[in-house]
Amino acid sequence: MGEFEAIGDAVTGGVIGRAVEPGSGQAADGHTHEANCLNCGAALAGPYCHQCGQHSHVHRTLAAFFHDFAHGVLHFEGKIFRTLPLLAWKPGELTRRYIDGQRASFVSPIALFLFCVFLMFAIVGLTSNSMAPQATADAARELSKDQQKLVILQHQRAAATDGVARNLDDQIADLNGEIRALQAVKDGKIDAATFNIQSQLLGDISDGLGKAAQNPELLFYKVKTNAYKFSWALIPISVPFVWLLFPFSRRFRIYDHIVFVTYSLCFMMLLLSAASIVGLVSESLASVAWFVPPIHMYRQLRGTYGIGNRGALWRTALLTLFAFIAISLFGSLLVALGAFE
């Protein structure tokens, strides 16, 4: 308690000192009122310095600190409230307006992308921890089933011929790896979401994963870490697929496709974040989120590229397929990085 009292005394002393002798150029409202720019020293004639662009009034309050934090992350001064509604309902209009030069009105794609990555991993991590008891129970049931299968396979292996024995050995090895992974989920060493990703993608790059099979907990940890660090790779992976929707078109450039993909990924991450929260209340309601991406893709394609209903429909169908391919490639990349690094 002594350190908290000392902090309280220091804060109180600072408040009293500020009331007795305010800082030079700073009023009680936490703003500075200077005749010259505090950054470059130029004479001020308006709310911004004409030399360096710094605001003439510098904030020195706690509220101003959090304002600067929010502004630095997403330029919250109205931009986010113009960007998110368009991203949700009129993504094509948002994408086209940004491409055409309306940059000051909206949050840039990359700034929004970075924020959405942080938000998604934070929410998914929190919700997966909230669902840990259920995941542990599910892992325990699956573990029991796999252990029973293993006993059966071992009995079959004991009486098998050489040709059949090799096939059974492979099945037993795979099952042992899954049992170790499920045991790790049951013990709380890894979360169920990471295990599901790995179990779906591990077979795609099975060669060279001997060490990973021996230590699945380490592989799962690396996959989870790499998913956060290399989330940006989804953009270059996805852009070529969007280009294939308009091959050799002179109307649209690669930059158009990059903005399209980045805003689209932002929406998908926000959708996943919302579905994770809703899933805590109702999993059936959260499952409705699976039907949203194709609708969003359709609306974004129409608005961004100015195409008709028919063109948007067949491109949406292809883009949905391409999205699954891109996610599979990204997941395979994560598993490969986790296995071979």
Residue pairs with C-beta under 8 A, 6 or more apart in sequence:
18 28
19 28
22 28
23 60
25 32
25 33
25 34
25 38
26 32
26 33
26 60
27 33
29 61
30 59
30 60
30 61
30 63
30 64
31 57
31 58
31 59
31 60
32 38
32 57
32 58
32 60
33 57
34 44
34 56
34 58
35 43
35 44
36 42
36 43
36 44
37 43
37 44
37 49
37 51
37 52
37 54
37 56
38 54
38 58
39 49
39 52
39 54
40 49
40 51
40 52
40 54
42 49
42 50
42 51
42 52
44 56
46 56
47 55
47 56
47 57
48 54
48 55
48 56
49 55
49 56
59 65
59 67
59 68
67 76
70 76
71 77
73 111
73 115
74 80
74 107
74 111
74 112
74 115
75 107
75 111
79 105
79 106
79 107
80 107
82 105
82 106
83 94
83 106
83 107
83 112
86 93
86 94
86 106
87 94
87 112
87 263
87 266
87 267
87 270
88 267
89 299
90 299
90 303
91 263
91 264
91 267
91 296
91 299
91 300
91 303
91 304
92 299
92 300
92 301
92 302
92 303
92 304
92 305
93 303
94 106
94 263
94 303
95 259
95 260
95 263
95 300
95 303
95 304
96 303
96 304
96 306
97 105
97 106
98 106
98 108
98 109
98 259
98 263
99 255
99 256
99 259
99 304
109 258
109 259
109 262
109 263
109 266
110 262
112 262
112 263
112 266
113 232
113 235
113 262
113 265
113 266
116 265
116 266
116 269
116 270
116 273
117 228
117 231
117 269
119 269
119 270
119 273
120 269
120 270
120 272
120 273
121 227
121 228
123 273
123 276
123 277
124 193
124 272
124 273
124 276
127 276
127 277
127 279
127 280
128 135
128 191
128 192
128 193
129 191
130 280
131 192
131 279
131 280
132 188
132 191
132 192
135 185
135 191
135 192
136 185
136 186
136 188
138 192
139 182
139 183
139 185
139 186
139 192
139 195
140 186
142 182
143 179
143 182
143 183
143 186
146 175
146 178
146 179
146 182
147 179
149 175
150 172
150 175
150 176
150 179
153 168
153 171
153 172
153 175
154 172
156 164
156 168
157 165
157 168
157 169
157 172
160 168
173 213
177 213
177 216
178 199
180 216
180 217
181 190
181 195
181 198
181 199
181 216
181 217
181 220
182 195
184 190
184 195
184 216
184 217
184 220
185 191
185 192
185 195
189 217
190 216
190 217
190 220
190 221
190 224
191 224
194 220
194 221
194 223
194 224
195 220
197 223
197 227
197 331
197 334
198 216
198 219
198 220
198 223
198 335
200 331
201 328
201 331
201 332
201 334
201 335
202 209
202 212
202 335
204 328
204 331
204 332
204 335
205 332
205 335
205 336
205 339
208 339
208 340
209 219
209 339
211 339
212 218
212 219
212 338
212 339
218 338
219 335
219 338
219 339
220 338
221 338
222 337
222 338
222 339
222 341
223 334
223 335
223 338
226 334
226 337
226 338
227 334
230 330
230 333
230 334
230 337
233 330
233 333
234 265
234 326
234 330
235 258
235 261
235 262
235 265
237 326
237 329
237 330
238 261
238 265
238 322
238 323
238 326
239 254
239 257
239 258
239 261
241 319
241 322
241 323
241 325
241 326
242 257
242 260
242 261
242 319
242 322
243 254
243 257
244 318
244 322
245 301
245 315
245 318
245 319
246 252
246 305
251 305
252 305
256 304
256 305
260 300
260 304
263 300
264 296
264 297
264 300
267 296
268 293
268 296
271 289
271 292
271 293
271 296
272 289
274 289
275 286
275 289
276 286
278 285
278 286
278 289
279 285
279 286
293 320
293 323
294 316
294 320
297 316
297 319
297 320
297 323
298 312
298 313
298 316
301 307
301 312
301 315
301 316
301 319
302 308
302 309
302 312
307 315
